[in-house]
Amino acid sequence: MSNPDTSDSQLTAESAAETSEAFGEMLSQYEKSHTRKTEDGGKQLVGTVIVVSGDSVFLDIGFKSEGVLPLSVLRAAGETVKPGDKLSVSVKGRDSEGYYQLTRAKVERPNDWLTLEKAFADKATIVGTVTGVIKGGLSVDVGVRAFMPASRSGARDAAEMEKMVEQEILCRIIKLDVADEDVVVDRRAVLDQEERSVKERRYSEMKEGDTVSGTVRSLTDYGAFVDLGGVDALLHVSDIAWSRVNKAADVLSVGQQLEVKVLKIANDSGKRRISVGLKQLQPHPWDAVAGKYNVGERVRGAVTRVAEFGAFVELEPGIEGLIHVSEMSWGKKLRSASTLVKPGEMVDTVILGVNAGERRISLGLKQALGDPWADAAQRFAAGTVIEGPVVSITKFGAFVQLTEGVEGMIHISDMSAEKRINHPQEVVKVGQLIKAQVLAVDTEKRQLRLGIKQLVPSGLDEYIAEHKEGDVVSGRLIDISNGQARVELGEGIEAHCRMNAAPPTTEKASQAETALSSRADLSSLGSMLQARWKGATPALGSKPEAARAGQIRKFKITKLDPSAKKVELELAQ
């Protein structure tokens, strides 16, 4: 009869052995399902889509953990998937979170030298496991120990190479020496080929006019580069919005998802370029312009850019008008618009023209300020004395600015009453502040005539100042015509006289009067000159004589006009 204690010990040992054996078998099965299946990379698996996230697709591949496939791979192939769909995939490694990294390509994992030689000859893609970082590169297990130069790893720096340790990668054998057991592999070539394949597929699938989804990859001052699922496209700053955008960073950010329109696909010397637009998917602002802006309306906007020929003003996002340099100032002759307006400045303008077909609006800046010639006739009536700077000089005269937009011309003949002027520069200089008298105004021709000499006191001015209407003065008739006579009242002083019909005389009386008058003329004129034309002419007889040129007579002043420098007379009885 056996010892109970002994039997219990044997049962306990047997039970422990069975438990250990069962655990070992389970571990072996787990390793086979989770490790060996990964090593059988040449076998494609059929996975079931579980979840589709923003950038990845998670699949059930029959392993303990799910597999992950980049969504960009499917987008590049033009495929869309949803939960429940089946996909053929291969396992190429595991990521740091324990998920299996999947690929749509069929890859192999060599297990002997013969397989390595065939993969080398066929330039086939194989699976390898990075085992460590060594001098100059990485150590990779491809069935045998292989070396991968750092330059062929596809890693950007040492830190990224460290992250590759214990990761499965796709690579290609670029050197194989069986005798020396020397194997060199290249991962970058596989990555480049995948990238080229994706690009070629995307280029072949994409056409101008398509609306595609993309992600902003980087920003520059002139635009943004958008990843369209394996290929980059340029979104130029001018195609971001209908309104003016100075920098892409003002309205976009890296990582932003966009819907864009393919504008152009170009093949420039073998290098393909894609241009896309964002604003092209929005209605054009000009489509709603009809009847919105009318000639003569006053509008306000911001100056967006300035050129020599004018300035562009944004009236609303996408709608700009041009102020031509000629429509900026009534007076100034501008060489460049930048001397008057700056970008960002708010200005009031008047619409001069609208051409919806050509998408052009002409604006006027000076019109918003009002036409200075509108009331020039009232502000600068003839006889008004003005003061202003000389703005320009020509050989026939000088131009004086009366106010902004209004200039008057002083003709060379109206500059001096004392001497003959050969050139206006003898009297005035540019920038000189002078006084002048307005002689005439023509608002239709926008012309205003000025004079300087009219402000200088003359003998006539003194004569007018010393006399009054009704005074009786002496003068010499210069000529008589059509009932009007010119009368000399002194040196350089002339007046106009309205003549009455002379009384009839006999021939003898006329001859006697003529002789007497001739003697009287000489004595009377001498007396007048001595008395500065203030004395009275001696009587020539009780009977009035007929008026004639050269005769000295008494006249009555009927009108004195200082502004017009005019004296009017009539014969005294």
TIZA-208501 format. One record per residue (C-alpha): chain; x, z, y. Coordinates in Angstrom, 3 decimals. Last residue first. Layout:
R   chain          x          z          y
R       A          X          Z          Y
...
REM end
This chain:
R   chain          x          z          y
R       A    -20.156    -73.090    173.646
R       A    -17.717    -71.920    170.894
R       A    -17.187    -74.408    168.073
R       A    -17.778    -72.874    164.642
R       A    -15.402    -71.084    162.325
R       A    -14.805    -70.042    158.682
R       A    -11.772    -68.036    157.553
R       A    -10.768    -67.765    153.863
R       A     -8.298    -65.624    151.955
R       A    -10.656    -65.571    148.956
R       A    -10.370    -61.789    148.717
R       A    -10.108    -61.333    152.519
R       A    -13.236    -63.414    153.322
R       A    -13.837    -63.626    157.122
R       A    -16.931    -65.532    158.276
R       A    -18.408    -66.884    161.525
R       A    -15.335    -66.696    163.771
R       A    -16.165    -68.468    167.092
R       A    -13.936    -71.279    168.225
R       A    -12.323    -72.290    171.537
R       A    -10.583    -75.616    171.587
R       A     -7.189    -77.245    171.469
R       A     -7.369    -80.961    170.692
R       A     -4.890    -82.527    168.275
R       A     -7.627    -84.216    166.273
R       A    -10.799    -84.862    168.269
R       A    -13.752    -82.970    169.663
R       A    -15.699    -84.631    172.505
R       A    -15.450    -82.886    175.908
R       A    -17.640    -80.217    177.351
R       A    -18.390    -80.619    181.108
R       A    -17.460    -77.606    183.218
R       A    -13.862    -78.373    183.198
R       A    -10.781    -77.750    181.146
R       A    -11.055    -74.011    181.091
R       A     -7.914    -72.285    180.074
R       A     -7.628    -71.429    176.370
R       A     -8.191    -67.741    175.620
R       A     -5.474    -65.412    174.439
R       A     -4.856    -64.089    170.918
R       A     -2.909    -66.981    169.404
R       A      0.310    -65.032    169.336
R       A      0.232    -64.742    173.234
R       A      3.341    -66.908    173.672
R       A      2.106    -69.406    171.050
R       A     -1.286    -69.607    172.703
R       A      0.200    -70.171    176.180
R       A      2.338    -73.001    174.887
R       A     -0.698    -74.540    173.145
R       A     -2.678    -74.338    176.403
R       A      0.030    -76.037    178.464
R       A      0.483    -78.884    176.007
R       A     -3.209    -79.374    175.310
R       A     -4.126    -79.238    178.992
R       A     -1.978    -82.256    179.798
R       A     -3.467    -84.178    176.888
R       A     -6.948    -83.024    177.795
R       A     -6.609    -84.313    181.302
R       A     -5.519    -87.690    180.021
R       A     -8.289    -87.759    177.438
R       A    -10.866    -86.510    179.910
R       A     -9.983    -89.307    182.240
R       A    -10.198    -91.895    179.473
R       A    -13.548    -90.503    178.300
R       A    -14.930    -90.433    181.784
R       A    -13.966    -94.025    182.232
R       A    -15.517    -95.083    178.890
R       A    -18.668    -93.147    179.511
R       A    -19.382    -90.037    177.371
R       A    -21.897    -89.143    174.639
R       A    -22.182    -85.461    173.595
R       A    -20.323    -84.486    170.309
R       A    -22.417    -83.901    167.132
R       A    -21.765    -80.425    165.727
R       A    -18.683    -79.561    163.638
R       A    -18.444    -76.956    160.837
R       A    -15.008    -75.373    161.117
R       A    -12.554    -74.438    158.385
R       A     -9.535    -72.224    158.997
R       A     -5.773    -72.516    158.767
R       A     -2.950    -70.026    159.274
R       A      0.569    -71.231    158.375
R       A      1.729    -70.853    161.974
R       A     -1.338    -70.063    164.047
R       A     -5.054    -70.784    164.281
R       A     -4.803    -74.333    162.932
R       A     -8.270    -75.798    162.467
R       A     -9.466    -78.081    159.703
R       A    -12.688    -79.838    160.573
R       A    -15.942    -80.576    158.776
R       A    -18.669    -82.979    159.882
R       A    -17.660    -85.644    157.397
R       A    -13.975    -85.570    158.452
R       A    -12.079    -84.009    161.343
R       A     -8.351    -83.332    161.361
R       A     -5.893    -80.793    162.728
R       A     -8.009    -79.280    165.499
R       A     -5.941    -76.704    167.346
R       A     -7.141    -73.142    167.755
R       A     -8.401    -70.599    170.224
R       A    -10.394    -67.492    169.302
R       A    -13.863    -66.068    169.919
R       A    -14.566    -63.024    167.703
R       A    -17.978    -62.965    166.052
R       A    -16.679    -61.887    162.583
R       A    -13.725    -59.554    162.916
R       A    -10.062    -59.983    163.604
R       A     -6.762    -58.137    163.025
R       A     -7.100    -57.857    159.213
R       A     -7.982    -61.547    158.905
R       A     -4.889    -62.480    160.926
R       A     -2.693    -60.165    158.864
R       A     -3.962    -61.686    155.621
R       A     -3.457    -65.185    157.065
R       A      0.129    -64.331    157.969
R       A      0.690    -63.264    154.385
R       A      0.469    -59.984    152.399
R       A      1.673    -60.418    148.779
R       A     -1.189    -59.917    146.286
R       A     -2.068    -63.629    146.117
R       A      1.547    -64.362    145.242
R       A      1.068    -62.737    141.861
R       A     -1.691    -64.897    140.407
R       A     -3.737    -64.813    137.226
R       A     -5.739    -67.311    135.210
R       A     -7.768    -66.159    132.181
R       A     -8.447    -68.361    129.170
R       A    -10.586    -67.638    126.137
R       A    -11.823    -71.254    126.121
R       A    -15.432    -70.055    126.108
R       A    -14.596    -66.971    128.193
R       A    -13.155    -68.986    131.098
R       A    -12.019    -66.570    133.840
R       A    -10.466    -67.483    137.235
R       A     -8.100    -66.036    139.871
R       A     -7.540    -62.530    138.507
R       A     -4.942    -60.840    140.738
R       A     -1.640    -59.598    139.425
R       A      0.277    -56.355    139.016
R       A      3.383    -56.207    136.857
R       A      4.878    -54.221    133.998
R       A      7.990    -56.019    132.728
R       A      8.159    -56.406    128.954
R       A      9.301    -60.030    129.146
R       A     10.854    -60.694    132.559
R       A      9.339    -61.877    135.853
R       A     10.396    -63.730    139.055
R       A     13.346    -66.012    138.269
R       A     12.225    -65.957    134.649
R       A      9.204    -68.047    135.705
R       A     11.459    -71.123    136.133
R       A     12.084    -73.440    139.109
R       A     10.239    -71.314    141.682
R       A      9.823    -72.736    145.219
R       A      9.930    -70.098    147.902
R       A      7.738    -67.848    150.041
R       A      4.325    -68.094    148.395
R       A      5.584    -66.870    145.013
R       A      4.184    -66.616    141.494
R       A      1.046    -68.730    141.653
R       A      2.803    -72.103    141.244
R       A      4.544    -70.831    138.086
R       A      1.146    -70.274    136.515
R       A      0.327    -66.650    135.701
R       A     -1.513    -66.628    132.399
R       A     -3.900    -63.940    131.176
R       A     -4.037    -62.186    127.838
R       A     -6.896    -60.434    126.074
R       A     -6.598    -59.260    122.462
R       A     -5.726    -55.633    123.204
R       A     -5.927    -55.318    126.993
R       A     -4.650    -57.148    130.112
R       A     -1.598    -58.597    128.380
R       A      0.343    -60.877    130.724
R       A      1.467    -64.402    129.865
R       A      4.086    -66.180    132.010
R       A      4.266    -69.701    133.445
R       A      5.255    -73.358    133.147
R       A      8.602    -72.975    131.369
R       A      7.141    -70.395    129.009
R       A      7.269    -66.611    129.113
R       A      5.803    -64.016    126.763
R       A      4.333    -60.504    126.697
R       A      4.549    -59.586    130.418
R       A      3.126    -56.085    130.600
R       A     -0.105    -55.177    132.400
R       A     -1.767    -54.367    135.726
R       A     -4.968    -55.919    136.999
R       A     -6.401    -56.721    140.449
R       A     -9.908    -58.126    140.268
R       A    -10.540    -61.144    142.520
R       A    -12.262    -63.157    139.798
R       A    -14.015    -60.864    137.346
R       A    -11.954    -59.044    134.719
R       A    -14.328    -56.524    133.127
R       A    -17.446    -58.631    133.647
R       A    -16.020    -61.951    132.442
R       A    -14.076    -60.173    129.687
R       A    -17.271    -58.757    128.149
R       A    -17.179    -60.578    124.789
R       A    -13.483    -61.408    125.124
R       A    -12.446    -58.137    123.462
R       A    -14.268    -59.176    120.274
R       A    -15.110    -56.034    118.290
R       A    -12.873    -53.829    116.109
R       A    -14.517    -54.965    112.874
R       A    -13.751    -58.566    113.835
R       A    -10.042    -57.705    114.004
R       A     -9.983    -56.773    110.323
R       A    -11.584    -59.910    108.944
R       A    -12.351    -60.473    105.268
R       A    -12.495    -63.519    103.022
R       A    -14.025    -62.962     99.595
R       A    -12.921    -64.992     96.591
R       A    -14.211    -65.249     93.029
R       A    -13.747    -69.040     92.888
R       A    -17.424    -69.571     92.055
R       A    -18.505    -66.495     94.035
R       A    -17.049    -67.895     97.270
R       A    -17.883    -65.409    100.033
R       A    -16.790    -65.787    103.687
R       A    -16.098    -63.802    106.852
R       A    -17.023    -60.329    105.593
R       A    -16.177    -57.754    108.291
R       A    -13.583    -55.033    107.754
R       A    -13.121    -51.282    107.928
R       A     -9.831    -50.053    106.448
R       A     -8.667    -47.305    104.064
R       A     -4.878    -47.272    103.578
R       A     -3.610    -47.154     99.987
R       A     -1.159    -49.993    100.489
R       A     -0.083    -50.304    104.180
R       A     -1.563    -52.138    107.160
R       A     -0.219    -53.480    110.508
R       A      3.421    -54.488    110.094
R       A      2.793    -55.131    106.398
R       A      0.581    -58.107    107.283
R       A      3.675    -60.129    108.128
R       A      4.603    -62.382    111.044
R       A      1.857    -60.964    113.240
R       A      0.948    -62.664    116.528
R       A     -0.624    -59.652    118.243
R       A     -3.680    -60.179    120.417
R       A     -6.898    -60.376    118.452
R       A     -5.359    -58.738    115.418
R       A     -5.866    -58.905    111.647
R       A     -7.635    -62.206    111.042
R       A     -4.514    -64.392    111.297
R       A     -2.793    -62.232    108.671
R       A     -5.505    -63.159    106.185
R       A     -7.599    -60.218    105.027
R       A     -8.316    -60.941    101.373
R       A    -11.167    -59.418     99.379
R       A    -11.108    -57.593     96.082
R       A    -13.796    -56.862     93.510
R       A    -12.653    -55.383     90.179
R       A    -13.519    -51.784     91.020
R       A    -15.277    -51.885     94.423
R       A    -14.335    -53.245     97.866
R       A    -10.646    -53.389     96.986
R       A     -8.709    -54.826     99.948
R       A     -5.936    -57.394     99.605
R       A     -3.594    -57.884    102.570
R       A     -2.291    -61.011    104.276
R       A      0.199    -63.874    104.444
R       A      3.320    -61.702    104.320
R       A      1.997    -59.763    101.345
R       A      0.230    -56.409    101.010
R       A     -1.353    -54.763     97.993
R       A     -4.295    -52.474     97.225
R       A     -5.681    -51.799    100.728
R       A     -8.699    -49.518    100.238
R       A    -12.216    -50.528    101.220
R       A    -14.922    -50.561    103.876
R       A    -17.525    -53.235    104.528
R       A    -19.290    -54.648    107.632
R       A    -21.591    -57.536    106.849
R       A    -21.170    -60.808    108.731
R       A    -21.190    -63.012    105.653
R       A    -23.061    -61.409    102.769
R       A    -21.963    -59.284     99.804
R       A    -24.473    -58.293     97.107
R       A    -26.375    -61.560     96.958
R       A    -24.405    -62.751     93.925
R       A    -21.751    -60.115     93.172
R       A    -23.130    -58.987     89.789
R       A    -21.086    -61.333     87.598
R       A    -18.080    -60.592     89.811
R       A    -17.780    -57.141     88.221
R       A    -16.883    -58.733     84.858
R       A    -18.709    -57.021     81.999
R       A    -16.363    -54.972     79.760
R       A    -14.636    -56.172     76.572
R       A    -12.194    -58.218     78.663
R       A    -11.074    -54.999     80.359
R       A     -9.160    -53.904     77.271
R       A     -6.965    -56.928     76.731
R       A     -4.546    -57.962     74.011
R       A     -1.361    -60.015     73.913
R       A      0.321    -60.706     70.576
R       A      3.862    -61.964     70.219
R       A      5.467    -63.749     67.295
R       A      9.175    -64.374     67.224
R       A     10.131    -67.669     65.579
R       A     11.306    -69.181     68.828
R       A      8.193    -67.928     70.654
R       A      5.171    -67.919     68.364
R       A      2.264    -66.823     70.537
R       A     -0.998    -65.055     69.725
R       A     -3.119    -64.703     72.847
R       A     -6.066    -62.716     74.155
R       A     -6.930    -60.486     71.189
R       A     -9.642    -58.131     72.462
R       A     -9.188    -54.377     72.348
R       A    -10.946    -51.337     70.889
R       A     -8.727    -48.342     71.496
R       A     -7.612    -45.106     69.853
R       A     -5.290    -42.953     71.986
R       A     -2.093    -41.851     70.267
R       A      0.014    -42.157     73.432
R       A     -2.132    -41.830     76.554
R       A     -3.943    -44.320     78.802
R       A     -5.368    -44.314     82.372
R       A     -2.508    -43.391     84.739
R       A      0.065    -43.928     81.979
R       A     -0.584    -47.677     82.189
R       A      0.787    -47.710     85.732
R       A     -0.584    -49.201     88.964
R       A     -4.073    -50.042     87.709
R       A     -6.211    -52.324     89.907
R       A     -9.882    -52.385     88.980
R       A    -10.990    -54.777     86.256
R       A     -9.282    -52.510     83.742
R       A     -6.443    -52.599     81.204
R       A     -5.613    -56.307     81.445
R       A     -3.385    -56.108     84.555
R       A     -1.366    -53.290     82.953
R       A     -0.515    -55.562     80.044
R       A     -1.703    -54.528     76.585
R       A      1.126    -55.751     74.416
R       A      0.524    -55.976     70.687
R       A      2.380    -54.310     67.832
R       A      1.832    -55.188     64.196
R       A      1.291    -52.873     61.253
R       A     -2.270    -51.737     61.843
R       A     -2.945    -52.973     65.367
R       A     -0.353    -50.682     66.956
R       A     -0.748    -50.951     70.746
R       A      2.141    -51.258     73.166
R       A      1.126    -50.285     76.704
R       A      1.611    -51.866     80.116
R       A      3.974    -52.678     82.982
R       A      5.146    -49.146     83.747
R       A      5.647    -48.472     80.043
R       A      3.615    -46.647     77.399
R       A      4.074    -46.267     73.637
R       A      2.089    -46.379     70.388
R       A     -1.477    -46.672     71.671
R       A     -3.575    -47.015     68.533
R       A     -5.549    -50.087     67.572
R       A     -8.917    -51.492     66.644
R       A     -9.656    -55.213     66.849
R       A    -11.980    -57.578     68.720
R       A    -11.060    -61.157     67.870
R       A    -10.850    -63.781     70.619
R       A     -7.541    -65.195     69.471
R       A     -7.078    -64.953     65.732
R       A     -5.951    -62.269     63.299
R       A     -5.866    -62.607     59.504
R       A     -2.644    -64.619     59.299
R       A     -0.895    -62.387     61.793
R       A     -2.059    -59.271     59.944
R       A     -0.816    -60.585     56.603
R       A      2.497    -61.619     58.084
R       A      2.852    -58.256     59.766
R       A      2.086    -56.301     56.594
R       A      4.504    -58.406     54.604
R       A      7.189    -58.010     57.232
R       A      6.723    -54.239     57.267
R       A      6.834    -54.056     53.495
R       A      9.981    -56.169     53.481
R       A     11.596    -53.947     56.100
R       A     10.709    -50.817     54.128
R       A     12.112    -52.331     50.928
R       A     15.320    -53.367     52.684
R       A     15.602    -49.889     54.193
R       A     15.556    -48.213     50.811
R       A     18.827    -49.686     49.518
R       A     20.563    -48.658     46.295
R       A     24.174    -48.489     45.158
R       A     25.042    -48.059     41.469
R       A     28.529    -47.471     40.083
R       A     28.711    -46.711     36.359
R       A     32.308    -47.994     36.452
R       A     31.697    -50.396     33.605
R       A     28.059    -50.963     34.508
R       A     28.840    -52.000     38.089
R       A     25.587    -52.511     40.054
R       A     25.266    -53.116     43.805
R       A     22.199    -53.859     45.955
R       A     19.631    -52.080     43.781
R       A     16.291    -51.843     45.611
R       A     14.376    -48.802     46.782
R       A     11.028    -47.040     46.676
R       A     11.237    -43.298     47.192
R       A     10.430    -40.098     45.354
R       A     11.119    -36.954     47.350
R       A     13.382    -34.166     46.131
R       A     15.534    -34.549     49.284
R       A     13.871    -36.835     51.848
R       A     13.447    -34.037     54.403
R       A     17.216    -33.705     54.679
R       A     17.457    -37.387     55.618
R       A     15.008    -36.815     58.473
R       A     17.187    -34.033     59.807
R       A     20.279    -36.213     59.557
R       A     18.778    -38.903     61.817
R       A     16.634    -42.041     61.907
R       A     16.036    -42.354     58.183
R       A     15.592    -45.856     56.737
R       A     18.042    -44.974     53.995
R       A     20.226    -48.052     54.315
R       A     22.428    -46.741     57.134
R       A     22.744    -43.419     55.296
R       A     24.267    -45.227     52.327
R       A     22.335    -44.767     49.029
R       A     24.362    -43.757     45.966
R       A     23.041    -43.837     42.411
R       A     23.007    -41.378     39.495
R       A     21.313    -42.839     36.479
R       A     17.630    -43.209     35.712
R       A     17.155    -44.014     39.379
R       A     18.276    -40.586     40.624
R       A     19.409    -40.868     44.254
R       A     22.331    -39.183     46.057
R       A     22.135    -39.693     49.798
R       A     24.404    -40.941     52.561
R       A     27.903    -40.917     53.995
R       A     28.946    -37.594     52.520
R       A     26.153    -36.237     50.359
R       A     22.529    -35.307     50.888
R       A     20.678    -34.467     47.692
R       A     18.541    -35.442     44.728
R       A     16.490    -38.292     46.175
R       A     14.228    -39.554     43.398
R       A     14.046    -43.245     42.577
R       A     11.345    -45.833     42.020
R       A     12.172    -49.520     41.720
R       A     11.639    -52.690     43.779
R       A     12.929    -55.810     42.049
R       A     15.886    -57.890     43.172
R       A     15.360    -59.796     39.902
R       A     19.021    -59.499     38.887
R       A     19.225    -55.869     40.000
R       A     15.950    -54.983     38.267
R       A     17.200    -56.668     35.057
R       A     20.516    -54.830     35.213
R       A     18.744    -51.507     35.801
R       A     16.416    -52.088     32.827
R       A     19.437    -52.756     30.597
R       A     21.192    -49.716     31.976
R       A     18.377    -47.403     30.826
R       A     15.246    -45.622     32.090
R       A     14.326    -47.647     35.170
R       A     11.257    -46.542     37.168
R       A      9.093    -49.531     38.075
R       A      6.856    -50.437     40.978
R       A      3.498    -52.211     41.362
R       A      2.481    -52.278     45.024
R       A     -0.671    -50.618     46.346
R       A      1.289    -47.456     47.079
R       A      0.530    -43.780     46.591
R       A      2.158    -40.533     47.641
R       A      1.002    -37.720     45.387
R       A     -0.090    -34.636     47.306
R       A      1.973    -31.463     47.031
R       A      2.043    -30.534     50.696
R       A      5.648    -31.661     51.181
R       A      4.853    -35.132     49.891
R       A      5.012    -36.441     46.351
R       A      6.433    -39.704     45.081
R       A      5.853    -43.427     44.411
R       A      2.633    -43.301     42.436
R       A      1.026    -46.706     41.904
R       A     -2.424    -47.807     43.042
R       A     -5.438    -49.841     41.974
R       A     -8.479    -48.789     44.035
R       A    -12.038    -47.775     43.106
R       A    -14.686    -46.983     45.736
R       A    -16.627    -43.683     45.435
R       A    -16.021    -42.540     49.016
R       A    -15.757    -45.521     51.375
R       A    -13.281    -48.347     51.760
R       A    -12.508    -51.073     54.282
R       A     -9.978    -53.792     53.563
R       A     -8.334    -56.158     56.040
R       A     -5.002    -55.931     54.261
R       A     -3.437    -54.340     57.323
R       A     -6.399    -51.993     57.518
R       A     -5.845    -50.970     53.884
R       A     -2.184    -50.165     54.439
R       A     -3.016    -48.484     57.759
R       A     -5.227    -46.007     55.878
R       A     -2.106    -44.517     54.309
R       A     -2.713    -43.693     50.612
R       A     -2.780    -40.075     49.420
R       A     -3.119    -38.975     45.799
R       A     -4.993    -35.912     44.673
R       A     -3.482    -33.027     42.717
R       A     -4.035    -32.106     39.061
R       A     -3.758    -35.735     38.132
R       A     -6.576    -38.095     37.212
R       A     -5.944    -40.412     40.191
R       A     -8.596    -38.904     42.524
R       A     -7.991    -40.591     45.854
R       A     -7.496    -39.418     49.456
R       A     -7.394    -42.144     52.129
R       A     -5.324    -41.480     55.244
R       A     -5.223    -42.027     59.030
R       A     -8.492    -40.761     60.485
R       A     -9.794    -39.464     57.189
R       A    -11.416    -41.246     54.215
R       A    -12.300    -38.801     51.418
R       A    -12.734    -39.070     47.637
R       A    -11.751    -42.652     46.829
R       A    -11.401    -43.114     43.069
R       A     -8.009    -44.093     41.690
R       A     -7.107    -46.716     39.092
R       A     -3.496    -46.316     38.063
R       A     -0.733    -48.845     37.895
R       A      1.952    -48.350     35.288
R       A      5.422    -49.218     36.482
R       A      5.768    -45.811     38.050
R       A      5.950    -44.145     34.685
R       A      8.005    -41.375     36.279
R       A      4.941    -40.035     37.990
R       A      3.141    -39.941     34.679
R       A      6.088    -38.084     33.265
R       A      5.883    -35.392     35.869
R       A      2.310    -34.266     36.299
R       A      0.670    -35.156     32.962
R       A      3.760    -34.662     30.838
R       A      4.729    -31.509     32.725
R       A      1.236    -30.105     32.231
R       A      1.284    -30.986     28.507
R       A      4.621    -29.279     28.076
R       A      3.421    -26.211     29.959
R       A      0.322    -26.038     27.760
R       A      2.447    -26.328     24.614
R       A      4.761    -23.619     25.836
R       A      1.831    -21.361     26.645
R       A      0.384    -21.869     23.135
R       A      3.744    -21.109     21.491
R       A      4.166    -17.958     23.549
R       A      0.650    -16.769     22.665
R       A      1.232    -17.490     18.979
R       A      4.492    -15.599     19.056
R       A      2.885    -12.672     20.837
R       A      0.114    -12.526     18.246
R       A      2.612    -12.655     15.393
R       A      4.598     -9.800     16.923
R       A      1.472     -7.665     17.442
R       A      0.244     -8.345     13.946
R       A      3.630     -7.356     12.501
R       A      3.635     -4.118     14.476
R       A      0.133     -3.242     13.362
R       A      1.065     -3.813      9.747
R       A      4.082     -1.508     10.049
R       A      2.021      1.277     11.566
R       A     -0.531      0.934      8.829
R       A      2.132      1.267      6.149
R       A      1.411     -1.011      3.262
R       A      0.000      0.000      0.000
REM end
